[in-house]
Amino acid sequence: MQEGREQTLKDLEEEVRRELGIQNIGPNMTTEEAGKLGGYMVKRLIERGEQAMHEGK
């Protein structure tokens, strides 16, 4: 089950990276890119959680 969650987060990270136009994830990222990526991922996770609560999951 842990592997499934990790893959979901990696998929989300990749989706957000593409939407923001960030070329690479890793040590060569700027602080701005890392902050945007993390912030948008948190936003998405909150949206998904709210959606799941409304759906009764």
N, C-alpha and C positions, 0 to 999 in steps of 0.2 A: 504494500500500500504506500509506503514511503517513496518508492521509486515512481509511482504514479503521480504523486504530488510534486516531486522534483521535476518530472517531465512537464507537468502542467505549468510550473513556474518558468521553466526554460522556454516553453512555447509562448507564454505571455511576454517574456523578456524579448524574444525575437520579434513578435508582433509589434510591440511598442517601439523597438529599435527601428524597424522599417518605417513605421508611421512618422517618427521624429526625424528620419533621415540620418541617423547615426550610422557611420560606416562599420565600425568594429567595436566590439565589447571587450574590454580588457584593460591592461595597465597603461595603454597609450591613450585612453579616453581623457578628455578634458574634465575638469571638475564640473563645469557647466553641463556637459553631456551626461555625466554620471548622476548628477542631481535631477536632471529632467527625466532620465530613464527611471530612476527610483521613484520619483514623485508620481509619474504617470502609472507606474506599476501599482503603487499603493492605491491610487484613485480607481484603477480598474478592479482591484481586489475588493475594495469597498463596494463598488457598483455591483459586482457579482454577488457579494454577500447580501446586499439589500434585495437584489432580485430573488435570490434563493429564499430569503425570509418571506417575501411577498407570495412566493409560489408554495410556501409551506414545507420546504425541504429542511 
